[in-house]
Amino acid sequence: MEFTLVAVLGVIAVVAVAAFSERLGLAAPLSLVVVGIALSFIPGVPHPGVDPEWILAGVLPPLLYSSAVNMSFTDFRRDLQSISGLAVTLVALSTLGAGVLFHWLLPEIGWPAAFALGAVISPTDAVAATSVGKRLGLPHRLLTVLEGEGLVNDASALVLLRTAVAAFAGSFSLWGTIAEFLYAVVVAVVVGLVVGLVNVRVRALINDAVLNTAISFVVPFIAYLPAEELDASGVLAVVVAGVVTGHQSPRHLRAQDRIAESTNWHTAAFLLESGMFLLMGLNVKTLVDEVRGDGLSVTRALAIGLLAALFVMVARMLWVAPMVARMRRDVAKASQSKEQLAAMQERLQNPEDDPAFAERLSNIPAKRLERFEHRITRRSADLDFTVNEHFGGRGGVVIGWAGMRGAITVAAAQTLPEDTPDRAQLILIAFVVAAVTLLLQGLTLPAVIRKVGIPPDDPERLRDEGTRLFTDLADAAGEVLDDPSLTDHDGEPYTDRVVALVRRDARVDVHRRPPEEGKQPADLSGSRDAFVELRLRVLQAMGERLLAARSSGTYSSVALGKAQHMLDVDAARFEQLADQEH
């Protein structure tokens, strides 16, 4: 009964604080931590104790999966160098640097505990940063880097934490640590790939949105558990499974299944995420009492936590500066490579200008030549992305200041072995680092974004890109409707009236521009079954054209996402009508 009451009050508090934060223009995680801290010192307020393993193994996997499903695979691939630098290299260097700092300030805890605490405070939590960034219109590429870092850095930190904890028993080897890290990554990637691919194939066989969503809720754990049993990174396996699922879902799952899944996952992720931040604040008095109970100094823990917070903030800024410089060099290289690729594309499009080159092309199998042209097109699109979506030094300032820690830091600290020297004090230090970075950087991040004046994505470019994409999709629909051999499932030709109704409803000839949501439905009297069947065929053709456009990389993930959403809304509507007919 008490647990039920606490859960109900927790959900009400989360929703109320989130709604109030939205009115104030604050990121909800920041408000939840502050409210939790305030409530923790009020007598009579329950301080629910949650086993940290439940958070790391029960809450973290679904949260990472929910974010990974919505991550564009193409964007992740294009920014892999920046993401891996922040999520792996910076985490490792921060662990080493913080470990040295902690050993200097707390020599009595020993090197293993110092490095373990360093690993705990190294990963960032991108939730608050991305919520602020989206509200203030940060460029999409910058948000992708922050979100990608947040997906991967927990895996890096937890592997390093596991290595440091193992060193408590005196077993440490540099080469062994590197080998363990590589093993954990490779096995996790393989497990995640397998789970992601099997996930979409199996769920494609289930034509029920409720059952489909129910299966999706256990997918994160299906990836996490075997990876952990194999001593690999369970959270990385979850991220890979989520990215693969998100990338493959439009190809295999019905639109209404994806829409239902997205809605339910957003709700679940909101409650889990918000609950963690509220719980983080509620635990502060308990942590303080435990430190005092062990006869340790709370003031000393606060001072060390402030120094550690300063260290991780400075370390991040120092790392981001050369990262931005490298991105500037990438822009210059991309511009040069773009000219060479443009010349190659020109030769491929006009081989008759060079008879010798045309003869060589004629000896290449058509399939092989098609794959080569596709790689050239995608590479050209990647270079355009590098040149056109570079965010420069001002974006670097934002990334550097967006290194907030979160509830996972506190949960990871609480997994330190019970015999860790000064364990309660170390956990409080981790909480101070998380709270200081979250509140200081989180509350000032909007001012930093406004001060540096980083421009948002060019709205005119996005509008033109969307027009070109929807024109391409309308052409795919027109090719279906203009096919003289077009027949229904019985082999009978569709009536001119049905074709005209589908053409009007799909807005094939009106603009070849984005369809308007909420448009009036066509008059289906007397032709409903044929109309629904042909409309679904047109949507399928448009979906296949959209997947081809995504594969080529010639459109941004923003334009592709909007087009996918519009197609899904229409497809879900007609899938429901088709289900009613059966």
Secondary structure, DSSP 4 states (H G I P E B T S, - for coil): -HHHHHHHHHHHHHHHHHHHHHHHT--HHHHHHHHHHHHHTSTT-------HHHIIIIIHHHHHHHHHHTS-HHHHHHTHHHHHIIIIIHHHHHHHHHHHHHHHH-GGGHHHHHHHHHHHTSS---HHHHHHHHHTT--HHHHHHHHHHHHHHHHHHHHHHHHHHHGGGT---HHHHHHHHHHHHHHHHHHHHHHHHHHHHHHTT---HHHHHHHHTTHHHHHHHHHHHTTS-HHHHHHHHHHHHHHHHHHHS-HHHHHHHHHHHHHHHHHHHHHHHHHHHHTHHHHHHHHHHTT--HHHHHHHHHHHHHHHHHHHHHHHHHHHHHHHHHHHHHHHHHHHHHHHHHHHH-GGG-HHHHHHHHTS-HHHHHHHHHHHHHHHHHHHHHHHT--HHHHHHHHHH-----HHHHHHHTTS-TTSTTHHHHHHHHHHHHHHIIIIIHHHHHHHHHHHT-----HHHHHHHHHHHHHHHHHHHHHHHT-TT-B-TTSPBPPHHHHHHHHHHTTTTTTSSPPPTTPPPP--TTTHHHHHHHHHHHHHHHHHHHHHHHHHT-S-HHHHHHHHHHHHHHHHHHHHHHHHH-
